[in-house]
Amino acid sequence: MFEAENPMFSGHFAIDFVVDPFEAPKDGQLADQERKYTQPSGLPERTAFFSVSEFAALPSDDTKPMLVVLHGLSGGSHEVYLRHVVAPLIADGKWEACVINSRGCAQTKITSGVLYNARATWDVRQAVKWLRKTFPNRPLFGIGFSLGANILTNYLGEEGDACQLKAAVLCASPWNLEVSSVSLQSSWIGLQVYSKVMGSSMRRLFENHVEEVSKNPRIDVAAVRGAKYLHEFDRALQCASWGYPTEGAYYRDASSVDSLLAIKIPFFAVQAEDDPVASVKALPFQEIGQTPYGVMMTTSWGGHLGWFELGGGRWFVKPVTNFLNLMAKEVDLDTPFVVENPDKVPGNVASHTSVLKPDFSPMRRKLDLQPAPLN
């Protein structure tokens, strides 16, 4: 459990580390028997807290690549799609991995009224800084799934040239949240199945933390409980929590489609064109053609984080792990990148004679996340 360093986003968040199989304790401090950090149901299956001595022994000088994982909406390290990617990487002992759990997910408690949103990059930033310090020689790589991919893209864009990750993978990202939301609401299956299920899952998450979240005077508990669909939940909770006037304003500000243009490390995006959640209408086809840092692969089928194969496997694991292994083992990521045509990178204007040239800032946001000065 980590305490947030930024006072603007006070509270705890959890990071899960992949370790060798062990017998999970059913009681005692390592199982959080007193429920200091976890919900009444306790830790997720196959999970335990590190003892003080185990945590102290965690830092390492080894050079194994380490994967930093962000799960999807209301998920955690238990998600099967996530484990399908992690398992083959760590099978031969050549990779390490950890999962940054969004606040309140993975059966953890929150210790402030702050949950998370599609722009919640602050915990990722703190975690990566800690990982860089704790494992100074490990090259760090990132992967995000669904909403986690949107958050990771925003983080990569905010970090720009200073990013501590060597490369990243973005799986089934919704990219333009407003377009994806409208698309989701435009079909019966999108609204009555996917949006309804995601809305129910977020209401359950809210109920797990209602005592803490309801301390925020902006939150109307009855309105949140009455939300049936995901966009209604976002309207009732996210808008109230973060000061957005509408869910559309929240979606536009939290979308990662522009953040893509600020990424300065190699990245690989994987999308399915029949994805009902991450709509094909929201995919950044033009933007991906403008950046020299990333590529996007789309498949005709795959659904949302599906890509199922006979036998229960998932096809997308192959290109994702191939990319990560290639970046970790065959590409010289320590040599600075040289962009052949910098004038063609968004924000740069070729042969412009005026001193006041037009400029595009992909990371210009509407929500002010800087702490107010103390007067």
DAPEBEL-V168402 format. One record per residue. N is the residue number from 1. RES is the residue in three letters. SS is DSSP state (H for helix, E for strand, - for the rest). PHI is phi as a letter, one per 40 degrees, with the letter a starting at -180 (999 if undefined). Layout:
n	res	ss	phi
N	RES	SS	PHI
N	RES	SS	PHI
This chain:
n	res	ss	phi
1	MET	-	999
2	PHE	E	b
3	GLU	E	c
4	ALA	-	c
5	GLU	-	c
6	ASN	-	c
7	PRO	H	c
8	MET	H	c
9	PHE	H	b
10	SER	-	c
11	GLY	-	h
12	HIS	E	b
13	PHE	E	a
14	ALA	-	b
15	ILE	E	b
16	ASP	E	b
17	PHE	E	b
18	VAL	-	c
19	VAL	-	b
20	ASP	-	c
21	PRO	-	d
22	PHE	-	a
23	GLU	-	c
24	ALA	-	c
25	PRO	-	c
26	LYS	-	c
27	ASP	-	a
28	GLY	-	g
29	GLN	H	c
30	LEU	H	c
31	ALA	H	b
32	ASP	-	f
33	GLN	-	d
34	GLU	-	c
35	ARG	-	f
36	LYS	-	c
37	TYR	-	b
38	THR	E	b
39	GLN	-	c
40	PRO	-	d
41	SER	-	c
42	GLY	-	g
43	LEU	-	c
44	PRO	-	c
45	GLU	-	d
46	ARG	-	g
47	THR	-	b
48	ALA	-	a
49	PHE	-	c
50	PHE	-	c
51	SER	-	c
52	VAL	H	d
53	SER	H	c
54	GLU	H	c
55	PHE	H	c
56	ALA	H	c
57	ALA	-	c
58	LEU	-	c
59	PRO	-	d
60	SER	-	a
61	ASP	-	b
62	ASP	-	c
63	THR	-	b
64	LYS	-	c
65	PRO	E	c
66	MET	E	b
67	LEU	E	c
68	VAL	E	b
69	VAL	E	b
70	LEU	E	b
71	HIS	-	c
72	GLY	-	c
73	LEU	-	d
74	SER	-	f
75	GLY	-	c
76	GLY	-	i
77	SER	-	c
78	HIS	-	c
79	GLU	-	c
80	VAL	H	c
81	TYR	H	d
82	LEU	H	c
83	ARG	H	c
84	HIS	H	c
85	VAL	H	c
86	VAL	H	c
87	ALA	H	d
88	PRO	H	c
89	LEU	H	c
90	ILE	H	c
91	ALA	-	d
92	ASP	-	c
93	GLY	-	g
94	LYS	-	c
95	TRP	E	b
96	GLU	E	b
97	ALA	E	a
98	CYS	E	a
99	VAL	E	b
100	ILE	E	c
101	ASN	-	c
102	SER	-	c
103	ARG	-	d
104	GLY	-	g
105	CYS	-	c
106	ALA	-	f
107	GLN	-	g
108	THR	E	c
109	LYS	-	c
110	ILE	-	b
111	THR	-	b
112	SER	-	a
113	GLY	-	c
114	VAL	-	c
115	LEU	-	c
116	TYR	-	a
117	ASN	-	a
118	ALA	-	c
119	ARG	-	b
120	ALA	-	c
121	THR	-	c
122	TRP	H	c
123	ASP	H	c
124	VAL	H	c
125	ARG	H	c
126	GLN	H	c
127	ALA	H	c
128	VAL	H	c
129	LYS	H	c
130	TRP	H	c
131	LEU	H	c
132	ARG	H	c
133	LYS	H	c
134	THR	H	c
135	PHE	-	b
136	PRO	-	c
137	ASN	-	b
138	ARG	-	c
139	PRO	-	c
140	LEU	E	b
141	PHE	E	b
142	GLY	E	b
143	ILE	E	a
144	GLY	E	b
145	PHE	E	b
146	SER	-	f
147	LEU	H	d
148	GLY	H	c
149	ALA	H	c
150	ASN	H	c
151	ILE	H	c
152	LEU	H	c
153	THR	H	c
154	ASN	H	c
155	TYR	H	c
156	LEU	H	c
157	GLY	H	c
158	GLU	H	c
159	GLU	H	c
160	GLY	H	f
161	ASP	H	c
162	ALA	H	c
163	CYS	-	c
164	GLN	-	c
165	LEU	E	c
166	LYS	E	c
167	ALA	E	a
168	ALA	E	a
169	VAL	E	b
170	LEU	E	b
171	CYS	E	b
172	ALA	-	f
173	SER	-	c
174	PRO	-	c
175	TRP	-	f
176	ASN	-	c
177	LEU	H	c
178	GLU	H	c
179	VAL	H	c
180	SER	H	c
181	SER	H	c
182	VAL	H	c
183	SER	H	c
184	LEU	H	c
185	GLN	H	c
186	SER	-	c
187	SER	-	b
188	TRP	H	c
189	ILE	H	c
190	GLY	H	c
191	LEU	H	c
192	GLN	H	c
193	VAL	H	b
194	TYR	H	c
195	SER	H	c
196	LYS	H	c
197	VAL	H	c
198	MET	H	c
199	GLY	H	c
200	SER	H	c
201	SER	H	c
202	MET	H	c
203	ARG	H	c
204	ARG	H	c
205	LEU	H	c
206	PHE	H	c
207	GLU	H	c
208	ASN	H	c
209	HIS	-	b
210	VAL	H	c
211	GLU	H	c
212	GLU	H	c
213	VAL	H	c
214	SER	-	c
215	LYS	-	c
216	ASN	-	c
217	PRO	-	c
218	ARG	-	c
219	ILE	-	c
220	ASP	-	c
221	VAL	H	d
222	ALA	H	c
223	ALA	H	c
224	VAL	H	c
225	ARG	H	c
226	GLY	-	c
227	ALA	-	c
228	LYS	-	c
229	TYR	-	b
230	LEU	H	c
231	HIS	H	c
232	GLU	H	c
233	PHE	H	c
234	ASP	H	c
235	ARG	H	c
236	ALA	H	c
237	LEU	H	b
238	GLN	H	c
239	CYS	H	c
240	ALA	H	c
241	SER	H	c
242	TRP	H	b
243	GLY	-	g
244	TYR	-	c
245	PRO	-	c
246	THR	-	a
247	GLU	H	c
248	GLY	H	c
249	ALA	H	c
250	TYR	H	c
251	TYR	H	c
252	ARG	H	c
253	ASP	H	c
254	ALA	H	c
255	SER	-	c
256	SER	-	b
257	VAL	-	c
258	ASP	-	c
259	SER	H	d
260	LEU	H	d
261	LEU	H	c
262	ALA	H	b
263	ILE	-	c
264	LYS	-	b
265	ILE	-	b
266	PRO	E	c
267	PHE	E	a
268	PHE	E	b
269	ALA	E	b
270	VAL	E	b
271	GLN	E	b
272	ALA	E	b
273	GLU	-	c
274	ASP	-	b
275	ASP	-	c
276	PRO	-	c
277	VAL	-	c
278	ALA	-	c
279	SER	-	c
280	VAL	H	c
281	LYS	H	c
282	ALA	H	c
283	LEU	-	c
284	PRO	-	c
285	PHE	H	c
286	GLN	H	c
287	GLU	H	c
288	ILE	H	c
289	GLY	-	c
290	GLN	-	c
291	THR	-	c
292	PRO	-	c
293	TYR	-	c
294	GLY	E	a
295	VAL	E	b
296	MET	E	b
297	MET	E	b
298	THR	E	b
299	THR	E	b
300	SER	-	c
301	TRP	-	b
302	GLY	-	i
303	GLY	-	g
304	HIS	-	c
305	LEU	-	f
306	GLY	-	c
307	TRP	-	f
308	PHE	E	c
309	GLU	-	b
310	LEU	-	c
311	GLY	-	g
312	GLY	-	g
313	GLY	-	c
314	ARG	E	b
315	TRP	-	c
316	PHE	H	c
317	VAL	H	d
318	LYS	H	c
319	PRO	H	c
320	VAL	H	c
321	THR	H	c
322	ASN	H	c
323	PHE	H	c
324	LEU	H	c
325	ASN	H	c
326	LEU	H	c
327	MET	H	c
328	ALA	H	c
329	LYS	H	b
330	GLU	-	b
331	VAL	-	b
332	ASP	-	c
333	LEU	-	c
334	ASP	-	c
335	THR	-	c
336	PRO	-	d
337	PHE	-	c
338	VAL	-	b
339	VAL	-	c
340	GLU	-	c
341	ASN	-	b
342	PRO	H	c
343	ASP	H	c
344	LYS	H	c
345	VAL	-	c
346	PRO	-	d
347	GLY	-	h
348	ASN	-	b
349	VAL	-	b
350	ALA	-	c
351	SER	-	f
352	HIS	-	c
353	THR	-	c
354	SER	-	c
355	VAL	-	c
356	LEU	-	c
357	LYS	-	c
358	PRO	-	c
359	ASP	-	b
360	PHE	-	b
361	SER	-	b
362	PRO	-	c
363	MET	-	b
364	ARG	-	c
365	ARG	-	b
366	LYS	-	c
367	LEU	-	c
368	ASP	-	c
369	LEU	-	b
370	GLN	-	c
371	PRO	-	d
372	ALA	-	c
373	PRO	-	c
374	LEU	-	c
375	ASN	-	b
